[in-house]
Amino acid sequence: MAPPKLPLPDRLGIPGPLVLGYLGVLLFMVGDGVESGFIAPYMAGHGAGTEVHASYVITAYGVTVMLASWLSGALSDLWGPRRVMQLGLAVWVVFDVLFLVLALGPQNYPLMLVFYGLRGFGYPLFAFGFLVWITATAPAARMGTAVGWFYVAFTGGLPTLGSLVAGVTNPWFGRFGTLWVALGIIALGGACCLLGVRERTGFARLAPPEVRPVQSLLSSLSIAWTHPKVAVGCVVRVINTAPEFGFLVFLPAFFGEELGFGEGRWLTLLAVIYGTNVLCNLLFGVIGDRIGWRRTIASFGGLGCAVTTLTLYFVPKAVGGNYGVAIVMGMLYGITLAGFVPISALIPALAPDHKGGAMALLNLGAGGAAFVGPAIVSVFLGPLGPGGVVIVFAALYVVSAALTLYLKLPERPPEEAPAPPAATPPAVATPAGPPSAEPTAVRG
């Protein structure tokens, strides 16, 4: 008798009970990504004064994003992912309203720093809380694919579809009106996720009952020295998207003004870069499950991005601002950036008995990128110029490839290894149960 056919989401690698959660994250990140292509120059012209001062606001935002990203894993252990997501949605809505009404509208620079910074606690608690939910629910053998789908939703919104929405709404409502539209999209995404997902794992704490709050928070940091490979993975995760956040500070001026593309074509280019990345996020999740998470990250992610980061900036400049060339270079960067997707499957596997703490540290790295990227721009843009900043980012990607080589999972114990084909028929060569739960390919 043939086994029952799995529902379509499960066949695609999406945990079926979490489908509406993926949709909610997509909508939430669309709302978040609406501003990504224009917020830095807009703040510079509406209270911040200069591009560098605007980068300080975004750096302050990055600090809170970093802290919230760490807390998303630690608090999910204590409260459950759903409650953490509720907190993230509330924080975003409250401080976004305060930012728009009391800071950006009146062009009050000190309040921009405060409210835009505090708003940074919102999206990591929401989005990375859901990522913890995924890692607590998805089968180990399909974890890379499930995480790949998360990044399809995440990057599909920030900044891909968000940039396209801004390209449509900016001419109609102006940039300030577009920011209010974005808030409505975020509220819709939050409602879709929190009202639509009923999977019970995310409703309860993930840590054992005897683990106390302070102990849980400390363990999410102590794992950095008890499992040093997890700490190295955190650094790799920072490097993964630090250039992405840094680019959003100075590339709008480079492509929009220096190369003469204008805001509309820059937003389209941004959407193409990350639209390509969205399509490839899932691809590299599957590739990671097949050829090995570590190999995929080091080769396609680290080394690939080192090359395409340079070509994204220097090739369009060398050919005099040809828009078609810029599109192709942007697509190449988006493809290689997806090579980092398996990091979210690899890091928890390095500490299988402390997955909550590992995810907390990994999320700290993801949030740290939102701080490190703009901070590097703030430090190096003045003395080195945009080209120098791009070279710094490319060098960091090379470092990430070297560090990834250290992240090798322990070999399977001999007694768990499948019997040789001569002694065991191929049909039963791989035993059922835990030893085959994680694909052998990921060990390389």
N, C-alpha and C positions, 0 to 999 in steps of 0.2 A: 504494500500500500504506500503510495507516494506521500511524503510529508506535506502538511498544510502549507499553502503558499503564504509567504509573509506579506504584510501590507506594504504598499509602495514606499513610504518613508523609510521603513526598516531595510528594504532592499537597496535603497539609495545610501544607506549608512546613517540616516537620521533617526535617533530614538523616537519612535512613534508618539509617545505621550508628551514629547517636548516640542512638537511641530509648531504650535502657536507661540511658543517661547522664541523660537528662531525668527518668526515673523515679527514679533514684538521688538526684539533686539534690532532687526533691520529698520523698522520705523523709527525707533528711538535714535539710532545712529544717523539716520537720514536727517532728523531734526538737529542733531548735534553737528553734522557735517555741512549744513547749509552755510554757516558762517566761515568755514575753513579757508575758502579762497579769497576772502576780502576783509576779514575782521582786523588784521594787523594794519593795513593801510587806512581802513576806515577809522580805527581808534586814533591813528597818528594825525588824522585830519579833524578829529572831533574830541579834542581834550588832551590827548597824549603829547601832541606836538611834533614828535619825530618818530621815525621807524624804530630807532633804538629804544626810546621810551615805551613804545608799544610792545617791544620784545620783552621789556621788564614785566609788563602786565601778563603776558603769555607765560613767562617764566614762573611768576607767582602762581598762576593757574597750574603749571606743571608740577610745582611742589605739592599742592594738595591732591592732584591726580595721583602722584606717586604714593602718598600716604594712604589714600583711599584704595588704591589698587592692592596694597599689602593688606589693609583691613578687610577687603572683600573676601579674601580667603580665610583669614583668622576668624572673622565674625561669622562667616558661613559655618565654620566648625561649631560655633557656640549657639547660634540662633537658627541656623538653617538658611539656605540660599534665598528663599522667597522673602523672608523678612529683611534680609540685607538689600534685596532689590527694591522693596517698598521704601526703605530709608533713602536709597539713592535717588529714586524718582521724586520724593518729597524735597530733598535738598536741592536738586536741580531746579525744580519749578519755583521754589521760594526765592532762591538767590538769583535766578535769571530775571525774575520780575523786578527785584531790587536793583539789579545791574542796569536794566533798561530804563526804569523810571527815575532812579535817583543818581545814577552815575553817567551812563552814556547819553541820555537825553539832555541833561543839564551840562554835559561836557566837564564833569568833575573828575579829574585825574586820580586823586587819592582814593575816592570811592570806587573807581574802576579797579584799582589794585585790590581793594578789599572784597568787593562783591564778585568780580570775575574770578578772583582767586578762590573764594569759598565755594563758588559754584563748581569748581573742579572736583569736589568730593562726590558729585552726583553720578556722572556717567560710569566711573569704574565700579562703584558699588552695584549699580544696576547691571551693566554688561558682564563684568567679570564674576559677579555673583552667579549669573546664569552659566558662565563657563564652568564654575565649580559644580553646579547642578549637573551639567553634562558629564563631567569626569566622574561623578558619583553614580551615574546612571548607565552610561554607554558600555557595551561589552568591550573588554580589553582588546579583542582581535579587530574591532572596528573603531578603536579610539581615535586613530589618526584621521579617519574619514569624518567622524562626528565632529572633531575639533575643526577640521577643514571647513565643514558646513557652517560652524560658528563664525569663522573668519570671512566666509562668503557674506553672511549677514552683517557682520561688523564693518568690514571694508566696503561692502555694498552701500552702506549708508554714509560712513565717514571715510573719505570725502566724496565718493563716487556719485550716488544719486543726490546727495546733499548739494553738490556743486551744480548739478543739472537743475535742481529746484531753484537754486539762487539765480541761475542764468535766466529762468523764466520769470520769477517773481520780482527780481530787482527792477526791471523796467516798469512793472506795473505798480509796485508798492514802495519802491525805493529800498535802500539797504536797511533802514531802521524798521520799516514795515515788514520786510522779509524776516527779520529776527523774531518778530511776533508770530509770524506764520510758522517758524521753526518750533516755537514753544508749543503750538497746537499739535504739531506732528509728534513731538516728544510725548505729550500727554496721551495721544492715541496709541502710541507704541507701548507705553507703560500699562495702559488698560488692557490691551490685547494680551500682553504677556501674563500679567498678574491675575487677570480674571479668566483667562483661557486655559492655563496650564494647571492640571489637577494632579499631576504625578506626585505621590506622597513623600518621596525621598527628600525633596526640597523643602518640605514643610517643617521638618524636624532638624534638630542639631545633628551634626555629623560626628562630632567628637564623642567618646564614651562618657557616660553620665558622671563618672568620678572626676573628669577633667574640669578644673575650675577656670574662670575667665582669665585671670592673670597668668596661670600656667599655660593656657592655650595661646595667648598672645606671645609669651616668652618663647614657647616651643616653635612658633612660626618664625622666630628670629634665630633661635639656637640651632635650628637645622642647618644654618649656614656653615657652622663649624663641625657639627656631628656628621653632616653629609656634604663635604666640600664640593662634590660635583654639582650639587644643586645650587650652591653659591656661584659657581662658574657659569652654570646655565642661566642664572639671573643676570649676570653681566652680558651674556650673549643676547638675552632678550632685550636688554636696554639698547644695545647697539642695533638690534633688528629695526626698530622704528624711530630711534633718535633722529636720524637724518630726515625722515618723513616730517616730523614736527618742526625741525629746523628749517626745512625747505619752505614750509608754509609762512615763515616770517619774511624771507627775502625773495623767493622766486616770483611772487605776484608782481613785484616791481621789476624784476629782471625780464620776465616774459612779457608782461603787460606794457611796460614803458620802454625799457632799453631796447628790446627787440621789436616793439611796436605792435604787439598782438592785440592790445586792448583787453579790457576786463572780460568781455564776452568770450573771446577765443581762448584766453587763459583758463577760464572756468571750464570750457569744453576740453582743453588739453588735460586739465586736472581730472576731469571725469573719465577721460580715455585711459589715463595712467592707471587709475584705481579700478576702473571697469575691467581692464585687462587683468589686473591683480585678482579681482573677485573670481573671474573665470578660472584662474590658475590656482587659487587657494585650494579648491577641492581637488584639482589634479595633483598637486604636490602632497596633499594629505594621502591620496591613494598611492602615489609613488613612494612616499615614506613608508607606508605599510608593506610595500613590495620589496624595495631595495635597501631599506634601512633608514631610520629617522636621522641618525648621526651623519651618514653619507650625504643625505639630501640637504641637510642644513649647511654643512661645510662647503659643498661644491656649488649647488645651485644658489643657496642663500648668500653665504659669506663672500666667496670669490666672485660669484655672478654679480652681486650688487656692487662690489668694489669697481668692477669694470663699467657697469651701466650707470652708476652715479656720475662718473667722469663724463661719459658720453652724453648723458642727459643735459649737462650744462655746456660743455665745451664744443660739441659737434654743432648744435644749432647756432652758437655764437660764431663758429668758424665759417659757416656757410652763409652768414649774413642774415640770419633770422628767417630761414625758410620754414614755413609752418608745417608742411608735410614731413620734413625731416624731424622737426620737434615732436610730432605725433609718433613717428616710428621710434625715436629714442625714448620717449615716455612709455611706450608699450613694452620695450625691452626692460626698462626698470621695473615696471609693474609685474612682469613675468618672474624676474629673478627675486623680487621681494617676497613672492609667494613661497620661495624655497625654504623660508623660515617656519612655515606652518607646523611641521612636526615637532617643534620645540615644546608645544603644549601637551603632546603625548609623551615625549621623551623624559621631561623633568619629573613628573609624578612617578614614572617607572624607575627612576633612580632611587626613590625612597618609597617603596610600595607600602610600607607600614606607617608612613607619615604623609599620606597624599595631601591632606588638608594643609599642613605646614609647607609642603613643597609647592602647592598651588599658590599659597600666600606669598612665598618668596618670588615665584614666577610672575605673579601679578604685580609685585613690587617693581620688578624689572620692566614690565610693560608700562606701568605708570611713570617709572623713572625716566623712560624715554621722552615723555612729554615735558619733563624738566630739563634733561640733559641736552636735547636737541636745541631748543631755544637758548639755553645757557651758552652753548658753544657758539651760536650765532652772536649773542651779546658780547662775548669775549673776543672773537676773532674777526667779526665783520669789519670793524674799524681798521685794525692794522693790516689785515690780509686781503680784505675785499671779498666779494662773493666767490671768486675762483679759488681763493685760499681756503675758504670754509668748505667748499666742495671737496677739495683734496684731503682735508682733515677727515671728513665723513668717509671717503673712500678708504683711507688708511684704517679707520676703525672697523670697516667691514672685513679687511684682511685679518685684523686681530681676532674678530669673531670666528673666522674660519679656523684659525689656529687653535683657539680655545675649545671649539667644538670637538676637535680630535680627542680631547681629554674625557669627553662625556660618554665613555663606553660602558654599556651595561654589563654586569657580571655574567660569565658564561653559565649556561644551564648545568646543574649538577649531573655527573655521569649517569646516576641511577634514573634521572628523568629523561635522558636522551632516548629518542626512538630507536628500536632495535634495527640492525642492518637488514637490508632487503633480503639477503640470502636466508635469514633465519625467520623473517616475518613477512607475510604477504603484504604488498603495498596497501591493500585496502584497510589494513588495521595497523599500519606502521606508526601512525600518530595516535597516541592514547587519548581517550576522552578525559575531560576534567582540567584542572588548573594547569598542568604542564603545557598544554597546547593553547591556553587562553591567550597568550601573547605570541604574535607571529615571530618565527625564528629570524625573519629578515631584519627586524628592528635591532638585533644585537650588534649589527655592524654599523 
